[in-house]
Amino acid sequence: MSYKDKAEAIKYNNDYNARAYDRINLIVPKGDKEAIKARADELGQSVNGYISRLIADDLARRQRLP
């Protein structure tokens, strides 16, 4: 979808994200942010993708437990 007005495109994306996703704010100790970003980069992932995958993997393991 093409927008002439950048603000309109941003609003559309923000509205979609608000409907489709939950937001979680994460606070980590100083220095951990850089280490997390470096690890995500090593894996070719975004920080959000890396953290989301770790959580999904943990939840999947929990479901497999008796």
Rosetta constraint file for C-alpha pairs under 8 A:
AtomPair CA 3 CA 8 HARMONIC 6.90 0.50
AtomPair CA 3 CA 9 HARMONIC 5.89 0.50
AtomPair CA 5 CA 9 HARMONIC 6.69 0.50
AtomPair CA 6 CA 10 HARMONIC 6.29 0.50
AtomPair CA 7 CA 11 HARMONIC 6.13 0.50
AtomPair CA 8 CA 12 HARMONIC 6.18 0.50
AtomPair CA 9 CA 13 HARMONIC 6.25 0.50
AtomPair CA 10 CA 14 HARMONIC 6.08 0.50
AtomPair CA 11 CA 15 HARMONIC 6.01 0.50
AtomPair CA 12 CA 16 HARMONIC 6.15 0.50
AtomPair CA 13 CA 17 HARMONIC 6.09 0.50
AtomPair CA 14 CA 18 HARMONIC 6.13 0.50
AtomPair CA 15 CA 19 HARMONIC 6.42 0.50
AtomPair CA 16 CA 20 HARMONIC 6.05 0.50
AtomPair CA 17 CA 21 HARMONIC 5.48 0.50
AtomPair CA 18 CA 22 HARMONIC 7.16 0.50
AtomPair CA 28 CA 32 HARMONIC 6.17 0.50
AtomPair CA 28 CA 33 HARMONIC 6.74 0.50
AtomPair CA 29 CA 33 HARMONIC 7.64 0.50
AtomPair CA 31 CA 35 HARMONIC 6.69 0.50
AtomPair CA 32 CA 36 HARMONIC 5.99 0.50
AtomPair CA 33 CA 37 HARMONIC 6.14 0.50
AtomPair CA 34 CA 38 HARMONIC 6.08 0.50
AtomPair CA 35 CA 39 HARMONIC 6.21 0.50
AtomPair CA 36 CA 40 HARMONIC 6.16 0.50
AtomPair CA 36 CA 47 HARMONIC 6.92 0.50
AtomPair CA 37 CA 41 HARMONIC 6.09 0.50
AtomPair CA 37 CA 46 HARMONIC 7.64 0.50
AtomPair CA 37 CA 47 HARMONIC 5.68 0.50
AtomPair CA 38 CA 42 HARMONIC 6.22 0.50
AtomPair CA 39 CA 43 HARMONIC 6.40 0.50
AtomPair CA 40 CA 44 HARMONIC 6.16 0.50
AtomPair CA 40 CA 45 HARMONIC 4.97 0.50
AtomPair CA 40 CA 46 HARMONIC 5.84 0.50
AtomPair CA 40 CA 47 HARMONIC 5.56 0.50
AtomPair CA 40 CA 50 HARMONIC 5.64 0.50
AtomPair CA 41 CA 45 HARMONIC 5.72 0.50
AtomPair CA 41 CA 46 HARMONIC 6.88 0.50
AtomPair CA 41 CA 47 HARMONIC 7.94 0.50
AtomPair CA 45 CA 49 HARMONIC 5.87 0.50
AtomPair CA 45 CA 50 HARMONIC 5.87 0.50
AtomPair CA 46 CA 50 HARMONIC 6.03 0.50
AtomPair CA 47 CA 51 HARMONIC 6.16 0.50
AtomPair CA 48 CA 52 HARMONIC 5.93 0.50
AtomPair CA 49 CA 53 HARMONIC 5.99 0.50
AtomPair CA 50 CA 54 HARMONIC 6.32 0.50
AtomPair CA 51 CA 55 HARMONIC 6.30 0.50
AtomPair CA 52 CA 56 HARMONIC 6.10 0.50
AtomPair CA 53 CA 57 HARMONIC 5.98 0.50
AtomPair CA 54 CA 58 HARMONIC 6.21 0.50
AtomPair CA 55 CA 59 HARMONIC 6.16 0.50
AtomPair CA 56 CA 60 HARMONIC 6.10 0.50
AtomPair CA 57 CA 61 HARMONIC 6.22 0.50
AtomPair CA 58 CA 62 HARMONIC 6.23 0.50
AtomPair CA 59 CA 63 HARMONIC 6.36 0.50
AtomPair CA 60 CA 64 HARMONIC 6.53 0.50
AtomPair CA 61 CA 65 HARMONIC 6.65 0.50
